[in-house]
Amino acid sequence: MGKQKGMVLFFSLIVLIIMTVIGVALAVNSNQSIKMAGAGSERIEAMTAAQGAQDRVIDINEGTTLINLSSQMVTNDVALGVTNTLEPVGSACQRIVKAHGMKIGCNKIDISSTAVFGRNDLGELTVVTGIEQQFRAGN
């Protein structure tokens, strides 16, 4: 029995080292999970900002501005941190040209809104929406 006096201390130190390694690994894993959750919420926030900026740019430019848009127009929404690009797309109307005896014209416009997010603005998210504005083109 005299030879076993230090064995309990030795095994206690081994168990303590193993528990410490497990604790450090769990702390690192938890820190990574928190960072990933934060990045996901920043992406959702950027998506919401881009969609809100699209709604705002459509409301501001509705009517004759969109009808007469003939070249690309870029606007910056400083409040939301989003860059909007309105670009006319040339293609045929979805409606019948002479509906109800009136000639119907239309403009198709692609609106892309780009928001940056993340640490040092390394993430970029772009939302693209197409709209078709119809108008009376005469008799």
MOZI-V352441 format. One record per residue. RES is the residue in three letters. SS is DSSP state (H for helix, E for strand, L for the rest). PHI is phi in degrees with one decimal (999 if undefined). BURIAL is + if it has 16 or more other C-alpha atoms within 10 Angstrom, else -. Layout:
BEGIN
RES/SS/PHI/BURIAL + RES/SS/PHI/BURIAL
END
This chain:
BEGIN
MET/L/999/- + GLY/H/-66.6/- + LYS/H/-78.9/- + GLN/H/-95.3/- + LYS/L/-62.3/- + GLY/L/-92.4/- + MET/H/-67.3/- + VAL/H/-63.6/- + LEU/H/-63.7/- + PHE/H/-62.2/- + PHE/H/-66.9/- + SER/H/-64.6/- + LEU/H/-66.8/- + ILE/H/-62.5/- + VAL/H/-63.1/- + LEU/H/-62.8/- + ILE/H/-64.7/- + ILE/H/-62.9/- + MET/H/-64.3/- + THR/H/-64.6/- + VAL/H/-61.5/- + ILE/H/-63.4/- + GLY/H/-62.9/- + VAL/H/-65.0/- + ALA/H/-62.5/- + LEU/H/-65.9/- + ALA/H/-65.8/- + VAL/H/-64.7/- + ASN/H/-62.4/- + SER/H/-63.8/- + ASN/H/-63.1/- + GLN/H/-65.3/- + SER/H/-63.2/- + ILE/H/-65.0/- + LYS/H/-63.6/- + MET/H/-66.5/- + ALA/H/-65.1/- + GLY/H/-64.2/- + ALA/H/-65.1/+ + GLY/H/-64.8/- + SER/H/-69.7/- + GLU/H/-64.7/+ + ARG/H/-66.4/+ + ILE/H/-63.7/- + GLU/H/-63.4/- + ALA/H/-66.3/+ + MET/H/-64.3/+ + THR/H/-64.2/- + ALA/H/-63.9/+ + ALA/H/-65.2/+ + GLN/H/-67.4/+ + GLY/H/-64.8/- + ALA/H/-66.1/+ + GLN/H/-64.3/+ + ASP/H/-58.9/- + ARG/H/-65.7/- + VAL/H/-67.9/+ + ILE/H/-68.1/- + ASP/H/-62.9/- + ILE/H/-68.7/- + ASN/H/-103.7/- + GLU/L/-67.1/- + GLY/L/87.8/- + THR/H/-65.4/- + THR/H/-62.5/- + LEU/H/-73.5/+ + ILE/H/-64.7/+ + ASN/L/-91.7/- + LEU/L/-69.4/+ + SER/L/-117.3/- + SER/L/-140.3/- + GLN/L/-63.1/- + MET/E/-126.9/- + VAL/E/-115.2/- + THR/E/-128.0/- + ASN/E/-114.4/- + ASP/E/-96.5/+ + VAL/L/-66.2/- + ALA/L/-62.2/- + LEU/L/-101.8/- + GLY/L/69.9/+ + VAL/E/-126.6/+ + THR/E/-104.9/+ + ASN/E/-106.9/+ + THR/E/-124.6/+ + LEU/E/-104.0/+ + GLU/E/-135.1/+ + PRO/E/-68.9/+ + VAL/E/-118.6/+ + GLY/L/-85.9/- + SER/L/-162.8/- + ALA/L/-71.3/- + CYS/L/-70.8/- + GLN/L/-77.3/- + ARG/L/-86.5/- + ILE/L/-68.1/- + VAL/L/-62.5/- + LYS/E/-113.4/- + ALA/E/-78.3/- + HIS/L/55.8/- + GLY/L/79.5/- + MET/E/-111.2/- + LYS/E/-84.9/- + ILE/E/-107.6/+ + GLY/E/-111.4/+ + CYS/E/-152.9/+ + ASN/E/-119.6/+ + LYS/E/-107.2/+ + ILE/E/-133.5/+ + ASP/E/-94.8/+ + ILE/E/-116.8/+ + SER/E/-114.2/+ + SER/E/-119.0/+ + THR/E/-116.6/+ + ALA/E/-119.7/+ + VAL/E/-104.5/+ + PHE/E/-153.2/+ + GLY/L/90.8/- + ARG/H/-65.4/- + ASN/H/58.1/- + ASP/H/53.0/- + LEU/L/-81.3/- + GLY/E/-90.0/- + GLU/E/-137.4/- + LEU/E/-127.9/- + THR/E/-122.1/+ + VAL/E/-114.3/+ + VAL/E/-116.5/- + THR/E/-130.0/- + GLY/E/-108.4/- + ILE/E/-126.5/- + GLU/E/-126.9/+ + GLN/E/-105.8/- + GLN/E/-98.3/+ + PHE/E/-149.5/- + ARG/E/-80.9/- + ALA/L/-101.2/- + GLY/L/122.3/- + ASN/L/-88.1/-
END
